[in-house]
């Protein structure tokens, strides 16, 4: 699993490798309506693209990969990926 985020400044799907994030246009300007999606993130384990919310990007809520074959569970802390430890 990739341990650090790579932020893209331009939407280029071919460059969305595991751990890459693209912040959606105008996402920071919209009012917080039940924690809207603010970015697209490629799972740091498998590369599957998924939407993440403001609270997930800020590290308040964990992220779980939505792929059928991946169960990655992690937090975003600054620009780092922190894997959830098994309980």
Secondary structure, DSSP 8 states (H G I E B T S, - for coil): ---B-EEESS--GGG--TTEEEE-TTTTTS--SSS-EEEEEE-TTT--EEEEEHHHHTTSS-EE---TT---EEEEETTEEEE----
